[in-house]
Amino acid sequence: MPPHTIPNPLQHLESALNQCAEVISAISANQAEWPTPCTEWNVQELLHHLVVQDLHKFTVMARGNNVDPMAADATVGADWSTRFSDGAALLMRAWASADLSTQVALPGGGEAPLRSRIGLQITEFTVHAWDLVKATGVHVILDPVLAEQSLAWSQRMLKMEHRGADRGIGLEVRVPIASDPYTQLAGWFGRTPYFRAGPRVESLSQP
C-alpha cells in the first residue's frame, strides 16, 4: 500500500528518519570520500544532500510551501549525525503541526492533500539509508517494511520520463523476482544492488 494511503504515514516517516540517523551515526570520518551506489556522490556528498538539502526542503514542504531549490546551500561540516538528528526533529515537528488534509499546489499544476508529500520523504530516506549502508558497510539492520512501502510508492509515482542521466535516477536494474525488499528497491531506483563497500580502487594504489 503506498505510504500516502496508509492511516498514519508519519509513523513510517519517523521510522525512516530514525533508521537513517542510526546509519549516519555509525559512519566514520575516514569514509567520507568512499563511493556510494549513487554514482554522482561519495559518502560526504550524499550526507550533504540528506542533511542540507533534503531535510531543509522537506520541512518547507511539510509547512505547505513549495521549495526554492537554491535556498539550501550550506555545508555539512563534520558533525553529520547531530546535524541530521536536529534536522529530522525539526521536520517531524513541522509535520506534527500540519493539517494533512490541506490542499497544496503541485509543481506541474493542480492540487493534492498535504499528506501526499509524505510518501516521497519516506522513500528518499529509506533509499539513501541503503545507499550509505552499502557504501560504508556499517552494521545496521534495515527495516524491510520501509523498503516495501517505498517500493509501492515509487512504482506508483515514478514515471519513465523521470529517469535519465540528467534526472538523478537511472534506468531500472533488473533483479531476481525473489530478491529481498531492499534489493528490489535499489534496482527500481537504478542502483547496482551488488555494490561493495570500500574506498575507490585508485586510492589504494601507490604513487
Phi, psi and omega per residue, in radians:
M1 nan 2.211 -3.127
P2 -1.009 2.519 -3.069
P3 -0.978 -0.557 -3.084
H4 -1.367 -0.014 3.108
T5 -1.925 -0.063 3.134
I6 -1.417 2.744 -3.023
P7 -0.999 -0.751 -3.118
N8 -2.372 1.390 -3.104
P9 -1.120 -0.345 3.140
L10 -1.145 -0.484 3.051
Q11 -1.109 -0.694 3.122
H12 -1.235 -0.644 3.079
L13 -1.105 -0.768 3.116
E14 -1.076 -0.691 3.099
S15 -1.120 -0.719 3.124
A16 -1.129 -0.703 3.097
L17 -1.151 -0.757 3.136
N18 -1.108 -0.701 3.120
Q19 -1.120 -0.793 3.127
C20 -1.089 -0.705 3.116
A21 -1.093 -0.701 3.118
E22 -1.099 -0.731 3.115
V23 -1.117 -0.846 -3.095
I24 -1.076 -0.669 -3.124
S25 -1.155 -0.349 -3.114
A26 -1.600 -0.114 -3.102
I27 -1.450 2.395 -3.134
S28 -1.735 2.769 -3.068
A29 -1.079 -0.541 -3.099
N30 -1.305 -0.031 3.089
Q31 -1.714 0.088 -3.011
A32 -1.013 -0.641 -3.059
E33 -1.711 0.127 3.108
W34 -1.202 2.543 3.115
P35 -1.252 2.816 3.112
T36 -2.233 2.927 3.041
P37 -1.074 -0.356 2.950
C38 -1.368 1.685 -2.903
T39 -1.057 -0.382 -3.126
E40 -1.483 -0.116 -3.074
W41 -2.263 2.446 2.898
N42 -1.565 -3.064 -3.068
V43 -1.042 -0.822 -3.135
Q44 -1.035 -0.754 -3.103
E45 -1.208 -0.629 3.091
L46 -1.193 -0.677 3.068
L47 -1.096 -0.702 3.079
H48 -1.048 -0.772 3.121
H49 -1.023 -0.778 -3.118
L50 -1.214 -0.873 -2.978
V51 -1.343 -0.795 -3.037
V52 -1.549 -0.759 -3.034
Q53 -1.564 -1.029 -3.043
D54 -1.071 -0.916 -3.077
L55 -1.078 -0.648 3.106
H56 -1.145 -0.954 -3.037
K57 -1.195 -0.582 3.141
F58 -1.228 -0.553 3.058
T59 -1.183 -0.715 3.054
V60 -1.044 -0.751 -3.141
M61 -1.145 -0.667 3.137
A62 -1.121 -0.448 3.111
R63 -1.483 0.077 3.073
G64 1.521 0.165 -3.103
N65 -1.782 2.858 3.025
N66 -1.610 2.726 -2.973
V67 -1.594 2.366 2.936
D68 -1.542 1.925 -3.047
P69 -1.118 -0.268 -3.126
M70 -1.671 0.004 -2.985
A71 -1.324 -0.569 -3.048
A72 -1.821 1.649 -3.107
D73 -2.269 0.360 3.095
A74 -1.301 3.034 3.083
T75 -1.855 2.704 -3.084
V76 -1.296 -0.720 -2.978
G77 1.356 -2.878 -3.050
A78 -1.629 -0.336 -3.036
D79 -1.546 1.174 -3.060
W80 -1.052 -0.828 -2.985
S81 -1.121 -0.829 -3.128
T82 -1.140 -0.742 3.135
R83 -1.063 -0.735 -3.136
F84 -1.175 -0.813 -3.111
S85 -1.069 -0.728 3.112
D86 -1.114 -0.763 3.134
G87 -1.165 -0.640 3.113
A88 -1.143 -0.706 3.107
A89 -1.112 -0.701 3.106
L90 -1.116 -0.728 3.118
L91 -1.081 -0.800 -3.123
M92 -1.163 -0.589 3.069
R93 -1.134 -0.676 3.111
A94 -1.107 -0.740 3.120
W95 -1.201 -0.648 -3.100
A96 -1.092 -0.507 -3.116
S97 -1.695 0.081 -3.070
A98 -1.590 2.637 2.980
D99 -1.633 1.832 -3.011
L100 -1.157 -0.290 -3.139
S101 -1.546 -0.120 3.133
T102 -1.044 2.370 3.094
Q103 -1.409 2.292 3.133
V104 -2.204 2.706 -3.105
A105 -1.263 2.471 3.035
L106 -1.624 2.571 -3.105
P107 -0.971 -0.647 -3.107
G108 -1.592 0.109 -3.096
G109 1.902 2.700 -3.106
G110 1.560 -3.046 -3.116
E111 -2.409 2.805 3.075
A112 -2.681 2.771 3.085
P113 -1.084 2.567 3.136
L114 -0.951 -0.630 -3.111
R115 -1.039 -0.365 -3.127
S116 -1.151 -0.291 -3.137
R117 -1.425 -0.215 -3.041
I118 -1.266 -0.630 -3.114
G119 -1.003 -0.753 3.092
L120 -1.010 -0.756 -3.061
Q121 -1.212 -0.735 3.065
I122 -1.007 -0.827 -3.083
T123 -1.123 -0.765 -3.119
E124 -1.024 -0.849 -3.098
F125 -1.270 -0.509 3.112
T126 -1.243 -0.808 3.129
V127 -1.098 -0.781 -3.080
H128 -1.287 -0.443 2.995
A129 -1.093 -0.753 3.079
W130 -1.088 -0.782 3.113
D131 -0.928 -0.822 -3.069
L132 -1.241 -0.626 3.074
V133 -1.119 -0.788 3.137
K134 -1.156 -0.643 -3.093
A135 -1.219 -0.673 -2.988
T136 -1.868 -0.345 -3.106
G137 1.308 0.283 3.128
V138 -1.118 2.585 -3.035
H139 -1.614 1.429 3.071
V140 -2.195 2.220 3.105
I141 -1.466 2.050 -3.084
L142 -1.478 2.483 -3.081
D143 -1.298 2.008 -3.114
P144 -1.141 -0.465 3.134
V145 -1.092 -0.687 3.115
L146 -1.110 -0.684 3.108
A147 -1.144 -0.722 3.130
E148 -1.109 -0.762 3.119
Q149 -1.107 -0.744 -3.099
S150 -1.189 -0.695 3.115
L151 -1.130 -0.749 3.118
A152 -1.064 -0.764 3.137
W153 -1.127 -0.834 -3.038
S154 -1.220 -0.589 3.095
Q155 -1.180 -0.469 3.092
R156 -1.396 -0.647 -2.937
M157 -1.805 -0.483 -3.028
L158 -1.484 1.943 -3.110
K159 -1.649 2.853 -3.101
M160 -1.029 -0.629 -3.111
E161 -1.203 -0.196 3.092
H162 -1.460 -0.124 -3.084
R163 -1.760 2.688 3.079
G164 2.504 2.887 -3.077
A165 -1.045 -0.535 -3.111
D166 -1.682 0.142 -3.085
R167 -1.905 -0.196 3.129
G168 1.515 -0.135 3.104
I169 -2.227 2.110 -3.109
G170 -1.389 3.105 3.065
L171 -1.151 2.648 -3.122
E172 -1.031 2.383 3.022
V173 -1.719 2.073 -3.094
R174 -1.206 2.356 3.100
V175 -2.248 2.779 3.115
P176 -0.985 2.494 -3.054
I177 -1.075 -0.457 -3.125
A178 -1.573 0.175 -3.112
S179 -1.111 2.722 3.109
D180 -1.176 2.838 -3.038
P181 -0.997 -0.639 -3.114
Y182 -1.261 -0.621 3.064
T183 -1.120 -0.728 3.092
Q184 -1.117 -0.736 -3.142
L185 -1.123 -0.770 3.134
A186 -1.072 -0.800 3.128
G187 -1.080 -0.698 3.130
W188 -1.082 -0.597 3.137
F189 -1.600 0.281 3.016
G190 1.376 0.255 3.104
R191 -1.490 2.737 2.953
T192 -1.516 1.902 -3.040
P193 -1.096 -0.338 -3.050
Y194 -1.759 0.388 3.065
F195 -0.964 2.455 -3.128
R196 -1.971 2.404 -3.119
A197 -1.220 2.667 3.032
G198 2.437 2.924 3.114
P199 -1.217 2.879 3.100
R200 -1.084 2.523 -3.088
V201 -1.039 -0.707 -3.083
E202 -1.115 -0.419 -3.129
S203 -1.302 -0.201 -3.134
L204 -1.606 -0.206 -3.089
S205 -1.361 2.608 3.140
Q206 -1.484 2.494 3.123
P207 -1.196 nan nan
